[in-house]
């Protein structure tokens, strides 16, 4: 039985509810450390955008001691699943450290599975036998664990970063995982208000693969097409929610296909054909035409606003007609992105600039130089 087959034991309410979802993110482009309490404070202001069916965070730069190791955060429903998973990890990885993820139980979080983290790298002989790089090896390993090991779910797999998520309101999830004890140069957060998908631990946001972590407000109506397209490249969508495809699409387009981040965003929120036809710049028009043809199955339809974290930055992106809110602000070297300006001003009362990004136009913050 795969992790989540019994997801109903974590569900709080089976009814459909209107879409809301709260998003917030901050990055220091100078690489300055930001405490986890900052992103929790930002999410508190937009508490009412969630309903307690999921909350979560991703932090970057939080594991400097193991910065060159993949940090696997894993949920276990039963001891048998853990034993089988650890046997597989030992066979494929050199595990430097294995421990419980520190938590602080509170009234807002119930029915927690066993939560552990493993800092590891692939065994060289395994990479040589398969003739693939370590990132591809780890993606295959995560997919294999999540689809074949009973009662087990890898919910974070990047280097020097980690995802922390659960069923509950975002601020309660942050305190449960003791995020104030961490510092990172980038944080993203999510408060969930699900529509057609269940509220369960694995279905909370962010969704992750390697260094990519995605929080999302909206609904991806192209999920079926996107899912089948990703499966052609070895990705397995198993988490019972549409947002999962976003993390895998960013990994595929940027890491595997080598597209610049701006171009990948142009694929996901592609302009309409009628707008491409009237573009003045022939080169731009030719590029957009080629992207629409080559990556037609990667186009994401439906209302969405996402904040995406990755190893060297953060990006905010709306759908191509902006059916979900997204606000950005800057203050010195800090970039903020959120569902609401209030969540930004709670942690940055006097930003230098505040604006609403245009539909389909990414807002990108990246670490500078060798930071």
PyMOL commands that set and color helices and strands:
alter all, ss='L'
color gray80, all
select helices_A, chain A and resi 7-10+36-45+47-49+64-66+79-92+124-130+134-148+170-176+179-181+223-231+244-256+261-268+273-276+282-294+296-298+341-347
alter helices_A, ss='H'
color red, helices_A
select strands_A, chain A and resi 22-28+34-35+55-60+70-76+93-100+114-122+152-156+161-166+183-184+186-191+207-209+212-218+304-310+313-318+327-331+334-338+353-355+363-366
alter strands_A, ss='S'
color yellow, strands_A
deselect
rebuild
show_as cartoon
